[in-house]
Amino acid sequence: MNSRWTRIPIALAVGLLAAAPLAGAQETTTGSLQGQVIDAQNLAVPGATVTVLSDQGARTYVTDGNGRFFAPYLPPGMYTVRAELLGFRTVEQQDISVRLGQRLELSLVLTIAGLAAEVQVIAAPPVVDTSSTTTGARIDNAVLERMPVGRRFTDVLYIAPGVSSGGGTGDANASIGGGSGLENNYIIDGVNISDAGYGAAGSYSTYHKTLGNAITFDFVDEVQVKTAGFEAEYGQSTGGIVNVLTKSGSNIYKGSVFSYVRPDWLESSWDPLTAVNGYVNTTASQVTELGFTLGGPVLRDRLFFFGAMNPQWERTTLIAPEGFPLASLGEVPRKRNIVSYSAKVTYQASTSHRFNASFFGDPSHGPLGPQQSSTLLANDTAGFSTLDTFGGNNQAVRWDGILSPRWFVEASFGRSQSALREVPSVDEWRVTDTTVTPTVRYGGVGRYEFENLGERLQYKLTSTHMLGVHNIRVGGLFEDISFDAVTQVTGPTFTLPNGLTTVTGAVMTALPDPVYGKIYRVTSGYIASTRATKQKYYSVFAQDTFQLGEGFTARLGVRWEQSKHVGVGAKYTFPGTWAPRLGFTYDPTGKGRAKIYANFGRFYTQYPGDLSSRGFSALAATNQADFFDAQLTRPVPDGVLAGNQLNHLVMSGLDPAQAYSGTQNTYNREFLVGADYEWMPGLSLSVRYIRRDLFNVVEDMAPATRLQLVTGEVRDLVFTIGNPKDGWPPTADPRAAHERFIRQYDAVEFYADKRLADKWSMQASYRWSRLYGDYEGFYRNDNNQSDPGLTSLADQPINDPTFTEIGAPTFGWTGDIRNLGRRGAGPLPNDRTHQVKLFGSYGPVGGLNLGTGFLIGSGKPLTAVGSYGTFLGPRGSGVQTTDGFKKRTPIEFSFDLHADYKVSVGKQQLLLMADVFNFFNRQGVLFYNQSTERSIGNANVDYGIPTALQVPRQVRLGIRFTF
């Protein structure tokens, strides 16, 4: 790549930042107010003093020649704005709610002084940000405390329209705007806490999913969910942006002591699931929490502090299926102990300079037990393990400076660190015997992540300047990322048929064979298991928000970004990319009460460290090694038909993958149009249409067809990384070809947002959407694969007629590999046609507050899966289940309730709380087994049975004493 093109954007950004006359509007960790002071004749009033007051003190500004003022870097909260000038009555507007990342426009009218010394403005301030085209939701702590939501910040995301379950990525990693659960960008106090390895919310494991992110809403001031139309400042996501601000101290000493418990004795019985080959059921779950918060001034109006601690003890009670060996243990607890903390220091050096330092994290531990629940299906407890550590620690330092009335600068440094270390109890090979029914399992835990360590060092600088009607914002971000992974397999090392000796144990499956009775197929064993990787990420942006005329605002921006991935043995730098952002808004009221808007943007993703760890490193994995004996001493010779194959050793990653020159990063092309209207004070109504198309998918590809691997024509999988396109790259078999992947998202959303006022609040939405294509994204729900950029979809050419023409009659293959591509395009696993949400609260009335949460939506598409993970038909073509033939899972429905009662004791308050989740105890089916076979010619006796049910009714009790 020509380094000149790398240097130009960086040099341009440095020049712009140094030049001062450039700026911006929306902040990452604060909000802002701007407006105009006019007289009774609607003429500008220059030189007026505008004072912005909050519980962190007062800040003063002076209006310019056009009567305008701008108050940046305001922590979210309630404000009073006062305007005064000699000869005029002082005007004051109260109860102005500044929200995270929002800029509100105010108009203050001064009248000639008379007998009255001061005028109180009665009209409520506007709630519509008329300059922004970003969609999503903002949820503050005051609302969260009054509604039935989970305790962690990721539980809050589901209140927003456009957010639904990510499926196998776990509740913490939602699907936002059609993206998979690993495509979001999570930011807390300006720090990108997305897992360095997989892009999840906090510490993540391919086997346990998200284990971190235990930051509870007692620590949180506000959560902002951006679902579309991001500003040029934001990127690194083809899903959504989750921006969280933790609490800060103020001039008022405030604190709380609290406890929550969700006891198993108040939980309804879990409906059991059954399977011929066994299913581990949950019989009870319990969460116990203690905690405190404390904040206040060290020096009034200058130095503030906030601190919080929230230890949590989770226990899930599991039971092995009846008739299985470990059923004799009865109920077995799986425990996880979490210590969540947050601390922040704020120093207001002057009206113009503020410094913040924040520290938060969730270091955790899981004692010895069935940490991987499937180990309870084994003959003994050899598969039990300890999660020695998981979670993370994060730090951020930030300076906000007002260098002049028209020039504002922000600089920050952040560090995000996550760790995962699993320790097995027994070091033995893991064996699954499918020659008998039910399947027999024995040995150690098998494949596990011995150690995953991720770290992000983040350096960010932005500059904001106001030039007449222009608000210009430019900035740059550099991230230095490391991800060190050690993948292990329990058991002793062994010798492969080619004479190489592994450095790990083995995961093997005993397969039935008509000639030899059974053979043993190793599917996991590694020649190398440790990968230390690096990534350098650069981005710069510039955005101008300016007035085109009365009520018209334009937002024109551009973002440039580049990333360099360094693995063990190979590296690649994605070429620098330019991402335009073009947005327009129009306020037909002229008073900040409504807007009509449109936005076009290109949004590039950032591939996490797994791409370097498994792609640009020599993973040296055993995809298949066949033996006649369980001791792995008698390899099956090539050319012998056994296990429906002639080739009995397939390796991959003996050499690191190389990227095709010119491989481009993945991006969404997005179009958005909508309208917002403040129907009544504090209540805004919105309607919008969103269209997203995914381009330049990055995947690892091998030129060999499935048939060539099975017959032995090709023995080693040699992968290259690139952008699959129709007929490119060329393959070893001219009859087979790759295809360009498709992902298209269309959505129409209706949204009502009522801020907490007059005792009630509400967030309600309806979304119709269509998620169509043949590529889900960073995560595959079809086979539970967490490998961003390295999923198995393009491992072999998709458009391959030999799969059915030769593979089916000769080897008994089912399905069609062509259904993985365009021929099988249809509703993707995260498609939800209809979704309705209603969250609200009312009170207090006599100390009592009531809240509710209601969700109902379409089920998940179902597709039958045949041998080698191919689909029997197009996506969404349906599965023959025990409940009949279904193309989707049943409608998903949940109704939750909240109640709290406040008792005042002087200036202190005692709050008693209760939440009921899944009030009607609906335990509907969430998913079915889609696999028709356990192996080629070996039918899956559990095909079509339910594999997941809705969690039963649960009750959470809480008590909080505030002072």
Disulfide bonds with the S-S distance in Angstrom:
none
